[in-house]
Amino acid sequence: MNRPPCNVERLGIYADVFARLIRGWDADDAETEGVMVNMLVDTRWPEVSRAFVDRLGRAGAAGEIRPLARDVERLVGRAATTAFGTSDHAAIPSWFLQNYESFLATSLHRLFVEFSFMGPDNVAMHRSFKALFDVAEGLRRFLGLRYLAESTGAHALMSAVANAQCDMLKWAAEPVRSPELHFAHLLAERILADPNRALEVQSAFCFFARSERWRAFAKACAEDEEHDPEGPLARLLEEVASATARPEAASASSGLFFLASTFLEADASPPRPKPVARPPATPAKRSLCTITKRSAPFLRLVKRLLSDRA
């Protein structure tokens, strides 16, 4: 696969930004913070996650990584305000939100690759994954789904990966290695630590239970010979199996998925209301035919609802 060439200058700039973020900076240094804010407006470049993972790995090897969620939320909020005049989710352009979803998904993928040949007890790997969950916690307000702001970092990270165009979890599980197994255990711990077990969209437990991608990844990790059969991942899969087997679990989502299935099976979009006829103020023009072609983005969204069950 042909990869775009690395922009060394951009990589260096973002490496400096994330190094400052991870180690902290002087609260009175407005110039440094201003540079960081401006660089966080547009994170679409592959060098962004590459620089982040590199600095994360170095910091994890050197010692404990400080909590990052609060600073990440404040900096990205300032970046949104700088670019759009507000940090209100409804007013932020979708490309900004999608860039941060892509950032989380690619960062997880790069961490899997970075530690692919490390043992299960690698301290830097453990610290890096914990820091990624922390960063996802700080980005909850700046991802595609608004309700993630009321959920957890684990939920935000799962949503970002599930929304990726490619199924990176399938690649990661072929075969399962130490990073994937360790990450699956950390994810399970965080989902189980959240008391919200309701089968509703605001629940990380529900998202995992309804996502075919994440459940397939977890099942592959659970089948690995190094998997702890009494660990958090095993408990999570057991609880999910029990919850989804209850009758109310099926009825809770049947209406939504029935509607989505009906839409996909139809030959055209639902009929639109006819416009009310009014006396023309100008000479009459030829009326246009009703467009019956379905919206491609909406069609992809409906398919994702059916495939991920989330």
C-alpha positions as CSV (number, residue, x, y, z in Angstrom):
1,M,0.0,0.0,0.0
2,N,1.4,3.4,-1.0
3,R,1.6,5.8,2.0
4,P,2.0,9.6,1.6
5,P,5.5,10.8,2.3
6,C,6.1,12.1,5.8
7,N,6.3,15.9,6.2
8,V,9.3,16.1,8.5
9,E,8.7,19.7,9.4
10,R,5.1,19.1,10.4
11,L,6.1,16.0,12.4
12,G,8.6,18.0,14.4
13,I,6.2,20.8,15.2
14,Y,3.5,18.4,16.5
15,A,6.1,16.3,18.3
16,D,7.0,19.5,20.2
17,V,3.3,20.3,20.9
18,F,2.6,16.8,22.3
19,A,5.9,16.8,24.3
20,R,4.7,20.0,26.0
21,L,1.3,18.6,26.6
22,I,2.5,15.4,28.2
23,R,5.1,17.0,30.5
24,G,3.1,20.1,31.2
25,W,3.9,23.8,30.7
26,D,3.9,27.0,32.7
27,A,0.4,28.3,33.1
28,D,1.6,31.9,32.6
29,D,3.3,31.0,29.3
30,A,0.5,32.4,27.0
31,E,2.7,32.3,23.9
32,T,3.4,28.5,24.2
33,E,-0.3,27.8,24.9
34,G,-1.3,29.9,22.0
35,V,0.9,27.9,19.6
36,M,-0.5,24.7,20.9
37,V,-4.1,25.9,20.5
38,N,-3.5,27.0,16.9
39,M,-1.8,23.7,16.0
40,L,-4.8,21.7,17.4
41,V,-7.3,23.4,15.0
42,D,-6.5,21.2,12.1
43,T,-5.4,17.6,13.0
44,R,-6.2,15.8,9.8
45,W,-2.5,15.1,9.0
46,P,-1.0,11.6,9.6
47,E,2.0,13.3,11.2
48,V,-0.3,14.3,14.1
49,S,-1.0,10.9,15.5
50,R,2.5,9.7,14.6
51,A,4.0,12.5,16.7
52,F,1.6,11.9,19.6
53,V,2.3,8.1,19.8
54,D,6.0,8.7,19.6
55,R,6.0,11.2,22.5
56,L,3.6,9.0,24.4
57,G,5.9,6.0,24.1
58,R,8.9,8.0,25.2
59,A,7.1,9.4,28.2
60,G,5.7,6.0,29.2
61,A,9.2,4.5,29.1
62,A,10.6,7.4,31.3
63,G,7.9,7.2,34.0
64,E,4.3,7.8,34.9
65,I,2.3,10.0,32.5
66,R,0.4,12.8,34.2
67,P,-3.4,13.1,33.8
68,L,-4.2,14.7,30.4
69,A,-8.0,14.9,30.1
70,R,-8.5,18.3,31.6
71,D,-5.8,20.0,29.6
72,V,-6.8,18.3,26.4
73,E,-10.4,19.4,26.8
74,R,-9.4,23.0,27.5
75,L,-6.9,23.3,24.7
76,V,-9.2,21.7,22.1
77,G,-12.1,23.9,23.3
78,R,-9.9,26.9,22.9
79,A,-9.0,25.7,19.4
80,A,-12.6,25.4,18.4
81,T,-13.4,28.9,19.8
82,T,-10.4,30.3,18.0
83,A,-11.5,28.8,14.7
84,F,-15.3,29.1,14.9
85,G,-16.0,31.6,17.6
86,T,-17.6,28.9,19.9
87,S,-17.0,25.5,21.4
88,D,-20.6,24.5,21.3
89,H,-20.9,21.1,19.7
90,A,-23.9,22.0,17.5
91,A,-22.0,24.9,16.0
92,I,-18.7,23.1,15.3
93,P,-18.2,21.9,11.7
94,S,-18.3,18.2,11.2
95,W,-14.7,18.1,9.7
96,F,-13.3,19.3,13.1
97,L,-15.1,16.5,14.9
98,Q,-14.2,13.9,12.4
99,N,-10.5,14.9,12.5
100,Y,-10.5,14.1,16.3
101,E,-12.2,10.8,15.8
102,S,-9.6,9.9,13.2
103,F,-6.9,11.0,15.5
104,L,-8.0,8.7,18.3
105,A,-8.5,5.7,15.9
106,T,-5.1,6.1,14.2
107,S,-3.4,6.7,17.6
108,L,-4.7,3.3,18.8
109,H,-3.6,1.6,15.6
110,R,-0.1,3.1,15.9
111,L,0.2,2.0,19.5
112,F,-0.7,-1.6,18.5
113,V,2.1,-1.4,15.9
114,E,4.5,0.4,18.2
115,F,4.4,-2.3,20.9
116,S,3.7,-5.3,18.6
117,F,6.8,-7.1,19.7
118,M,6.7,-6.2,23.4
119,G,5.9,-8.6,26.2
120,P,2.7,-8.4,28.2
121,D,4.4,-6.7,31.2
122,N,5.9,-3.8,29.2
123,V,5.4,-0.7,31.4
124,A,5.6,1.9,28.6
125,M,2.8,0.1,26.8
126,H,0.6,0.0,29.8
127,R,1.1,3.7,30.5
128,S,0.6,4.7,26.9
129,F,-2.8,2.9,26.6
130,K,-3.9,4.5,29.9
131,A,-2.9,7.9,28.6
132,L,-4.9,7.3,25.4
133,F,-8.0,6.6,27.4
134,D,-7.3,9.9,29.3
135,V,-7.0,11.8,26.0
136,A,-10.3,10.3,24.8
137,E,-11.9,11.5,28.0
138,G,-10.8,15.0,27.2
139,L,-12.1,14.8,23.6
140,R,-15.6,13.6,24.5
141,R,-17.2,17.0,23.6
142,F,-15.4,17.1,20.3
143,L,-16.4,13.9,18.6
144,G,-19.3,13.2,16.2
145,L,-21.9,12.0,18.7
146,R,-23.0,14.7,21.1
147,Y,-24.1,12.4,23.9
148,L,-20.5,11.2,24.3
149,A,-19.9,14.3,26.4
150,E,-22.0,12.7,29.1
151,S,-20.3,9.3,28.9
152,T,-16.7,8.0,29.4
153,G,-13.3,8.1,27.7
154,A,-13.7,4.4,26.9
155,H,-17.0,5.0,25.2
156,A,-15.5,7.9,23.2
157,L,-12.6,5.8,22.0
158,M,-14.8,2.9,21.0
159,S,-17.1,5.2,19.1
160,A,-14.1,6.8,17.2
161,V,-12.7,3.4,16.2
162,A,-16.2,2.1,15.2
163,N,-16.7,5.1,13.0
164,A,-13.5,4.6,11.1
165,Q,-13.9,3.6,7.4
166,C,-11.6,0.6,7.8
167,D,-12.0,-2.1,10.4
168,M,-8.7,-1.7,12.1
169,L,-9.8,-4.0,14.9
170,K,-10.0,-6.9,12.5
171,W,-6.5,-6.3,11.4
172,A,-5.3,-6.0,15.0
173,A,-6.8,-9.4,15.9
174,E,-5.0,-11.2,13.1
175,P,-3.2,-12.4,15.1
176,V,-3.8,-11.2,18.7
177,R,-0.5,-10.1,20.3
178,S,0.4,-8.6,23.7
179,P,-0.7,-5.0,22.9
180,E,-4.2,-6.0,21.7
181,L,-4.7,-8.3,24.6
182,H,-3.5,-5.8,27.2
183,F,-5.6,-3.0,25.6
184,A,-8.7,-5.3,25.7
185,H,-8.3,-5.9,29.4
186,L,-7.9,-2.2,30.1
187,L,-11.0,-1.4,28.0
188,A,-13.0,-4.1,29.8
189,E,-11.9,-2.7,33.2
190,R,-13.2,0.8,32.2
191,I,-16.5,-0.5,30.9
192,L,-17.1,-2.5,34.0
193,A,-16.1,0.4,36.2
194,D,-19.0,2.5,34.8
195,P,-22.2,1.7,36.8
196,N,-24.4,2.5,33.8
197,R,-25.5,-0.9,32.4
198,A,-28.6,0.4,30.7
199,L,-29.1,-0.6,27.1
200,E,-29.2,3.0,25.9
201,V,-27.0,5.1,23.6
202,Q,-25.3,7.0,26.5
203,S,-23.9,3.7,28.0
204,A,-20.5,2.5,27.1
205,F,-21.6,-1.0,28.1
206,C,-24.5,-0.8,25.6
207,F,-22.2,0.5,22.8
208,F,-19.8,-2.4,23.3
209,A,-22.7,-4.9,23.5
210,R,-24.2,-3.6,20.2
211,S,-20.9,-3.2,18.2
212,E,-20.0,-6.2,16.1
213,R,-16.5,-4.8,15.6
214,W,-15.7,-4.5,19.2
215,R,-17.3,-7.8,20.3
216,A,-15.4,-9.7,17.5
217,F,-12.2,-8.0,18.7
218,A,-12.9,-8.9,22.3
219,K,-13.8,-12.5,21.4
220,A,-10.6,-12.9,19.5
221,C,-8.6,-11.6,22.5
222,A,-10.6,-13.9,24.8
223,E,-9.6,-16.9,22.7
224,D,-5.9,-16.2,23.0
225,E,-4.0,-18.7,25.1
226,E,-2.6,-15.9,27.3
227,H,-6.1,-14.6,28.1
228,D,-7.0,-14.7,31.8
229,P,-10.3,-16.7,32.0
230,E,-11.2,-14.9,35.2
231,G,-10.1,-11.4,34.2
232,P,-12.1,-8.3,33.4
233,L,-12.5,-9.2,29.7
234,A,-14.1,-12.6,30.5
235,R,-16.4,-10.9,33.0
236,L,-17.4,-8.3,30.5
237,L,-18.3,-10.8,27.8
238,E,-20.3,-12.8,30.3
239,E,-22.3,-9.7,31.4
240,V,-22.9,-8.7,27.8
241,A,-24.1,-12.2,26.9
242,S,-26.5,-12.1,29.9
243,A,-27.8,-8.6,29.2
244,T,-28.4,-9.1,25.5
245,A,-30.3,-12.4,26.1
246,R,-33.0,-10.7,28.2
247,P,-36.3,-10.0,26.3
248,E,-36.1,-6.2,27.1
249,A,-32.8,-6.0,25.3
250,A,-34.4,-7.0,22.0
251,S,-37.4,-4.7,22.4
252,A,-35.3,-1.7,23.3
253,S,-33.7,-1.4,19.8
254,S,-36.2,-3.3,17.6
255,G,-38.0,-0.1,16.6
256,L,-34.9,1.7,15.4
257,F,-33.4,-1.2,13.5
258,F,-36.8,-2.2,12.0
259,L,-37.1,1.4,10.6
260,A,-33.5,1.2,9.3
261,S,-34.1,-2.1,7.6
262,T,-37.3,-0.8,6.0
263,F,-35.4,2.2,4.6
264,L,-32.7,0.0,3.1
265,E,-35.2,-2.3,1.4
266,A,-37.2,0.6,-0.1
267,D,-36.6,1.7,-3.7
268,A,-36.6,5.4,-2.8
269,S,-36.5,7.8,0.0
270,P,-39.7,8.3,2.0
271,P,-42.1,10.6,0.1
272,R,-41.7,14.3,0.8
273,P,-44.7,16.5,1.4
274,K,-46.0,18.3,-1.6
275,P,-45.5,22.1,-1.7
276,V,-48.5,24.3,-1.2
277,A,-49.6,25.9,-4.5
278,R,-49.5,29.7,-4.4
279,P,-50.2,32.3,-7.1
280,P,-47.0,33.0,-8.9
281,A,-45.6,36.5,-8.5
282,T,-43.4,36.1,-11.5
283,P,-43.9,34.1,-14.8
284,A,-44.3,30.4,-14.0
285,K,-41.2,28.2,-14.4
286,R,-41.0,24.6,-15.3
287,S,-41.2,22.6,-12.1
288,L,-38.4,20.1,-11.3
289,C,-39.1,16.4,-10.8
290,T,-38.9,15.1,-7.2
291,I,-35.6,13.6,-6.5
292,T,-36.0,10.0,-5.3
293,K,-32.3,9.1,-5.0
294,R,-31.3,8.3,-1.4
295,S,-28.6,10.3,0.3
296,A,-25.4,8.3,0.2
297,P,-24.0,9.6,3.6
298,F,-27.3,8.7,5.2
299,L,-27.4,5.3,3.6
300,R,-23.9,4.6,4.9
301,L,-25.1,5.7,8.4
302,V,-28.1,3.3,8.3
303,K,-25.9,0.4,7.2
304,R,-23.5,1.2,10.1
305,L,-26.4,1.1,12.5
306,L,-27.4,-2.3,11.3
307,S,-23.8,-3.7,11.2
308,D,-22.6,-2.3,14.5
309,R,-25.9,-2.5,16.4
310,A,-24.9,0.7,18.2
